[in-house]
């Protein structure tokens, strides 16, 4: 079965310029996921959970000093 995953990133600036909202709207086979987020772990977890998988995402970070 082929999956269709749509990622729609957006940035919204309010009319007076005092606030900015951004995120990513995710759809899996046309079904919109609940959260809108830029966090990769949240997006991956939500997609895989929607598809019926139990998910644990482990994130690590590496910074050059």
C-alpha positions in Angstrom: 0.0 0.0 0.0 1.4 3.4 -1.0 1.2 6.1 1.6 0.7 9.8 0.7 2.2 12.1 3.3 1.7 15.8 2.7 3.8 18.3 4.6 2.6 21.9 4.3 4.8 24.4 6.1 3.4 27.8 6.9 4.2 31.2 8.4 1.5 33.6 9.4 2.2 37.2 10.5 -0.7 39.1 12.2 -1.9 42.3 10.7 0.0 44.7 13.0 3.2 42.6 12.8 3.4 41.9 16.6 3.2 38.2 16.3 4.3 35.3 14.1 2.9 31.8 14.0 4.6 29.0 12.1 4.3 25.2 11.8 3.8 22.3 9.5 0.4 20.8 8.7 0.6 17.1 8.1 -1.8 14.9 6.2 -1.6 11.1 5.8 -3.7 9.7 2.9 -5.8 12.9 3.1 -6.4 12.8 6.8 -5.1 15.9 8.7 -3.1 15.2 11.8 -4.1 17.1 15.0 -0.9 18.9 15.8 0.8 21.5 13.7 4.4 21.6 14.6 8.0 22.1 13.4 9.3 19.5 15.8 10.4 16.5 13.7 9.9 14.0 16.6 6.2 15.1 17.0 5.6 14.8 13.3 7.1 11.3 13.0 5.4 10.1 16.1 2.0 11.4 15.0 2.3 9.8 11.5 3.4 6.4 12.8 0.8 6.3 15.6 -1.9 7.2 13.1 -0.7 4.2 11.0 -1.1 1.9 14.1 2.5 1.7 15.3 3.8 2.0 18.8 6.5 4.7 18.7 9.4 5.8 20.7 11.6 8.5 19.2 15.0 9.1 20.6 16.6 12.5 19.7 20.3 13.3 20.1 22.0 16.5 19.4 25.6 17.3 18.3 27.0 20.7 18.5 30.4 21.7 17.3 32.2 24.0 19.7 
